[in-house]
Amino acid sequence: MSISNWNGSVHFTPQSVQVPKTPGELKAIITNPALPSPLRALGELHSLNEAAATDGTAIYMRHFDKKCPPRTAPNGQMTVTVGAGVRMIDLMKWLKPYRLQLEVVPEIGNATAGSVACCGTKDSSLRGGPGQISSGVVALRMIKADGSDWHVTAASDLEEVRSSYGLFGVIYEVTFRVVSRMKVTYSYPPIVKLGELLDEGSPLPTPQEILGNADGFLGFLLPRQRRLIVERRRIVKNPWRMGIFDDFKAALRKWAWTTGARPFMGLLRPLPKSWQHHISAAWARFLQGKWGLDFFFLWILGGYSSWRADAMIDFKRPVSSYFEFTFWAFPARDWGTIVPDFFKFMQEFEENWGFRPRLPVEVYLIQQDDRAALSFCSDGAIFTLDLVNWTDEEPALWKKLNVEFNEFAARHGGRPLLNQTKHLSPQVAQYLWRQSPGWGRIARARQQHDPHGRFLTPFFEQRLP
């Protein structure tokens, strides 16, 4: 049985596929020596690289879908406990009648509770809250390689599990801290013309200056034009219901995300590949012109209010057009030096190879968060440079760009995500773990919890100390 991730960029064929329904069945699978190692728990397969792949035993967690009503913990916090197979978008819908949400809202609603509890995520956080969704995990249960049922509640253990990527055991239940639903105003200030500032010798505005009085932002960086489109997010507190135009604009934004900014691709399938390529190239040029993304954000959306939890997107498959991205985080304090170097890197790559990604680079601002051993923002706020491309556009050159971008990022103090950074070589990973003690901590904890490598895949074996 061949398995692929959500956008078809990774394929693998395990020797065995198991679908347990209870913790007892899960324990029997893990401790059964007849089932080949390595074992990997699978959710919705939104990893962008081979982190979820195994040629041993794949364990689908879809039956662990129980959702318990929220309750008040002894310390006064509100929590909710769910099965590891519960998708984030379904959890948000479950919490809506209680007027609650998770502290961090990932826009990829297909991510499951078990995956976000042990992997890093990248969605823009809001001021005053944690930087990553896993920081809201206050307890979880997993079956370890020896068959023991581990109830994880200690802070130090949670820090390690949040960066364990399924290497300690299979998580089957997660308890999240929840907060009141937040209403957020999305606004789009004038485009930041970074290129003009650089040509004038002026300093670039810092991420905090770009943020302004908002509580978070998502940016769309256009390297060739050296411009930045900004979506500011500000928490608002008022009792008014959103109007019909707010609902329409929120739905329009979600539609654009869901289609990967290429809603017509299904209509092009009957055409020759060369025609599809030229039409997509023309569409990409249009998007990055003043009547494309500029017009869409500044004039069509313009600004609206919506519940933050409603921003989640259900990326159903198959769809007519897939996109994919890679992730790197950089210290916000180094924005002024890294961005100009990034512009030069992208220009030189296009000059040498005649290729650039079709979609803008995503720039998230994520606040400091040190509650995971491999947190990419443990020592301060970070910004991301996430290259985004359609999956069917020049796959060989897209891979080459990722490989070279990984080297650029590592040299500039970048931090990766082990399940989202594309084509992260063992050599670059080894360079990175020499810079950060968190990598060694996870490697030692993995050895302690799984000394015989029941869950250790070649991908992680080659990339951990």
N, C-alpha and C positions, 0 to 999 in steps of 0.2 A: 504493500500500500504506500503510494507516494503522497507526501504531505508538503504543502507549500505555506509560506507565510502569507499575510493578508494581501500583499500586492504582487505576489508571484516572483519576487526577486530572490528567494531562497527555496530550494527543494531538498527534501531528504526522504530516505526510505528506511524506517525502522524494521527490525526483524519481528517485533511483536508490538501490537497496539492493544492497550487495556483501557477499559472504561468502568472504573469502580463506582459503586453507588453509596457505600458506607465507609466510615473509617476502618472498620474491620476488614472489608475487602481490600482497601488500600494497603493496610498492613500486610495482608497475605501476599499481595503483589510484590511489595518491596522486599519481603523476606524470602521469597521463592527463588531458590538458586537456579531453577530451570529458566527463568526469565533473564535474558542477557542484559548486562550493563553496557553503557550507562543508562540510567533511568532519567527521563525528563518529563516533568509535569507540563501539560499544554493547556492554555486558555484559548484566547482568540487569535493567537499567533501574530501579534503586532510588533514583534521584534523585527528590526530592519537588517539584522545580520544573522549569523549562524548560531546565536546564543541558545535558541530553542531546539536546535537540530540534534538528533541522535540516530545512530545506526543500531542501537540496542532496543530499549523498550520505551515507547511513548505512552504516557498516561493522560488521557483526556479527563478533565475535572468538571465536565459539564453538569454532572448530576449533583454536585455540591452547590446547590442553588438556593439553599434556605436563607430567608431574610427574617430576622427577629425584630419586633418593635423596638424603637429606641427606648433607652432607660437612663435614669440618672445614677451615675456612679457614686460611691461613698464620698469622693472628694468634691461632689457637686457638678462634675462635668457630665454632659450628655454623650452617650455612646450608642453605637449600633453594631450588632454582631451579625455577620453574614458568612455564607459558604464561600470557599475560594473561587468557585466558578461563576460567581455573580458578576455581571458586567457593571461597570461604573454608571453607565447610562440608566440601567435598570435600578440600581441602587438610588440614584438621584430621583427617579420617578417614585420609588417606594417612600423616600423621605419627604416628598413634596407635600402630602396631606398633613404631615407633622410640622410643616414650615421650617424644615431643617435641611442642611446640606453639609458636605465635607468641607474642610478648611481650604483645600486647594482643589480646583475644578479642572481636571484634564479635558481638553477639547476632544481627544480621542476617546469616545464613550465606550468603545469595544474592549478596552483594557479591563482585565478581570481583577477581582480583589486579591487573589493569590499572587498575581504578577506585580501589581503596584506595591504590595507589602514588602517585596524582597528585591525590587529593581528601582533604579533611579528613573525619574520622569522629568519632563522639561518645560511644562507649561508655566507661563508667566504668573508669578505669585503677586499677591496684593500686599501693600504696606501693612505692617503690624502682624502678619500671619507667617506661617512657615513657608519655606521655599519649595518643598517637595511634598507630594501627597503621602509618602510613606511616613513622614514625621507625625501624621495624625493617627498612626497605628499604635494603639496602647496595649494590645495583647493579640496573640495568635496561637494556633495549635498546628503542629506538624508531626508527621511520622518520620522518624529518623531511620538510618540504615539498619540499626539493630532491632527495629520494630517498636521501639519505645515511643510513647506519645508525649511529646514535649509541649508543655504549656508555657509559652514565653511571655514574661511580664516584666522582668528586670530591665532597667534602663540600658545597662551595658550590653546585655544580650540582644535587646531590640536594635541597638545601634549596629550590631554586626549582622543580624538577620536582614535588616533593611538594605544591606549591600551584598547579600549572599547569592542572589541570582539562582536560587534553587539548588545550591550546592550542599546545603546542610541537611535537607530532607524535603518532603513534599508537604506544603502548607495546605490544610483543608478547611481552616476557619480563621476569620480575621475580625477583630474588633477595632472600629474606627472611633475617634473623637469627632463629634458633629457640632455644628454651630447653627445659629439662626440663618435662614436664607438671606442672601445679600442682593440688593438691587444695585446695578452698576450702570453708570452712564458711559457710553462709548462716544468719544469725540475724535475729530481728525484735524489737528492744527495744520498750518501751512507746511508744505514739504521742506525738509531741511536740505539745503543745497550744499552738501559737504564738499563737493569738488570746487565750488567757487571760493569757499573758505580756505581750502588748501592752496589754491592758486594765488590767493592774496597773502598767504603766509600767516593767516589768522588761526588761532587754536580752535579745534572742534568743540562744540558744546558737549559737556559730559553727559553720561546717561542720566544722572540725577537732574541736570538742566533740561534734558529732553523730556523727562518725566513731569517736570513742573509741579503743579499742585495736585496731580493725579495720584492714584494709589498703585498703578501698574501700567505697563505698556507693552505692546507688540509692535515691532517695526518691520518694514519690508524694505530691504536694502537693494538698490539697483547698482551693481558695481560698475557697469559700463558708463552709466550717466552720473555715477557718484552722488546719488540722491537717496534720501531716506523718507519713506512714508510712515507716519506714526499713527497708531491707534492707541489713544490714551483711555485708561479705565479708571473711573473714580466711583468709590462707594458713595451712594446717596441714601439718605434716610428720610423717607416721607411716606405717607399712607396712601398716596394716589396710585391707582391702577394704571399700567401702561396703556396708551391709546392704540388705535388701530394701525397708525403709521409706524409706531414703535414695533409692534408685532410683525408688520410686514417687512420692515428693515432687518429685524433679527432673522426672520426666515430667509430673506434674500442673502444675507451674509452666510448663513449656514449652507444654503444651496451652492454658493460659490466654493465653499470649502469642500463640500461633498463631491462635487464634480471635478475637483482638482483644477479649477479655472479653465477647463476645456470641456464645456458641456456638450459639444457637438460631435465628439470623437466617434460615437456609435454610428453616426451617419456616414463616416468616412471609411468604415471597414471594407465595403466592397471595392474601393478604389485601389489602384496600385500603390505599393509602399512608397514609391518616390513622390507620388502626388500627396499622400498623407503627410510626408515629411515636409514638403514645401508649404502646404497649408498650415501645418503646425508652426513652422518657422515664421510665417507671416502673422499668425495669430499672436505669437510670443512678442514680435516687434510691436504689434498693436497694443498689447497689454502694457508694455513698458513706455508707451508714448503718452501724451497728455490727454488723449481721449480714451485711454485704457484704464489702468488702475487708478491714476490720478482722478479721473472723472468719477469712477465708481465709488471711491472712498470719500472724496471731498464733496461731491455734489449729489450722488444718488443716496449713499448712506448718510453722509453729512453729520450725523450725530443722532443717537437714540438711547433709550433706557430699556433695560431688560434684566430679568433675574439671571445672575451669573451662572447658576446651575443649569439654566436652559441653553447655555452655549455649547453643551456637549453634542457631538455629532456621531451618528450611527453609521459607520463606514461598512455598509453591507457589500457583500460580494456575491456574484461578480458585478462590476460596474463597467461603463463604457470606457473609462479612462482612469488609469492609476497614476499616482505620483509617489515618489519616495524622497527621502531626505537623509542627511547624515547630521550628527550632532557633535558640536564642540563648544565648551564653555570657556570664557576668558575672564580674568579679573576686571571688574568694571573700572578700577583705577588705571588700567592700561589701555583704555579705549582710544585715547588720543594718539598712541603710537601704533597699535595693532591695526586699526581700520585703514590708515594710509598704506601700510605694508600689505594688507589684504587686497586693496585695490590694485597695487602693482603686481601681486601674485596672479590675480585673475586676468589682468591685461596680458601678462607675459604668457600665461597658459593659452589664451585665445590666439595670440600671435604665433605661438609655436605649433599649435594643434588645430586651430580653426574651430574650436568648440567652446561653448559656454552653456551653463544650465539655462533651460527655458524659463524658469520661474524665479522670482526674486528670492534673495537670501532672507531667511527669517531671523529676526533679532528679538529675543526675549530678554527682559530684565528680571532676574530672579534674586530675591533677597537672601541675605546670609542665613545659613541653616547648617548646623553642625551635628544634627541628630542621626546621621548615618556615617558609618566608618569610611565609606568612599564618597561622601558628599562632594560634589564639584563646587560647592559654595561655602565650605566650612570656615574660611577665613575672611569672608566679605562678600558683598554682592557681586554677581557675575552678569555678563551678557553673552548671548549665544550668537554664533554664526552658523546657521543651519542651511547648507546648500540643498536646494530643492529642484527636482527634475522630473519630467514625465518618464515612466519606466521604459517606454519604447523608443526613446530618443537617444541614439548613439550610445548603446550600453557599454561598448568597449572603452570609449573616450570618457564616459561618465565614471567608470571604474578607475581609469588612470587619474582623472582629476581627484577622485577621493583619496587615492594612494598618496599623491603629492600634497594634497591639502592636509592629510594626517601629519605628514612630516613638517609642514609649515606650522600647524597648530602646536605640535609638541615643542618646537623651537621657541614658540611665543608664549609658553606657559599655559597652553590649553589643557582642559580636562575632558576626557571622553565619557560616554556611557557605554558599558560593556554590551548592552543589548540594542543600541541604536547607532553607534558609530560604525560607518560602513568601512569594510576592508582594513580594519585595524590589524596591522601585522604584529607578530610576536616581538619583532625587534623594536617597534615603536612602543609597544606595551612595556617591554623591559626597561626602556629608557624612562618611561613615565613612573613605573613603580619605584625606581631608584630615587625619584624626587619626592615621594609621598609615603609616610609610614602606614597609611591606611591600607595599602595593598598588602603589605606584610601581615598586618593584623587579620585581614580576611583569609589569607593563605593559611595562617596558623589555626584560625578557628575552623576552617574547612577540614584540615587534617584532624583536628580534635573530634569533630562531629561525624566525620565520614572517613575513618582512617584507611579503609580498603578501597576507596574511590568508587563506591556504588553509583554516585551521581556525577562523577567527574567526566565530562566530555572532553574530547581532544581540543575543542575550541578554547575551553577554560584552562586546560592543562598547559597549553602553549602560551597563555597570556597572564597567568598568575605566577608570582615568585616561587 
